[in-house]
């Protein structure tokens, strides 16, 4: 009984934190619009939209995510959006430009989300069909390779967005800082995937079970 109350209390606190982060991202979005900074309002707007996706999935498809996972998503999106905002205390540079570890932190967080999604989907597929089976060691390697591959695609996306922005004479929405930065980004992407592969899989079982239930339900309706 005490444990149940503690879980409910924790869930309530996490929901409040999610709302606070969403409000802060809305403020960042508004500041970006006010100052005409496309890098700020685009990143904040996209991040804010992503934080509302779990609620949209719940209402439209009755797909429920654990509030802890929603908070995980919200923290990653907020830190990325905040990182683009020029701050007076940093000589009006953004944390991405003024704080050397900010980019590494957000890459590790974002890659952990990618690894978490990959694990949840793959585990659900393993339970759903007998044709997919990954022993724990193979799953560990699979998550790392998946995150590394996704990281490479993301770096290519950043590069080409930068090229298009320069050709169009527009402000860059995503920025690359050279080859060394790209290599470090990939290293921290791998770190995020590694942390999920080691510690995070137990916390993603509920999400995986939810996906499995949806697949089995749709299969039964056919």
Secondary structure, 3 states (H helix, E strand, C coil): CHHHHHHHHHHHHHHHHHHHHHHHHHHHHHHHHHHCCHHHHHHHHHHHHHHHHHHHHHHHHCCCCCHHHHHHHHHHHHHHHHHCCEEHHHCCEEHHHHCCCHHHHHHHHHHHHHHHHHHHHHHHHHHHCCCCCCCHHHHHHHHHHHHHHHHHHHHHHHHHHHHHHHHHCCCCCCCCCCHHHHHHHHHHHHHHHHHHHHHHHHHHHHHHHHHHHHHHHHHHHC
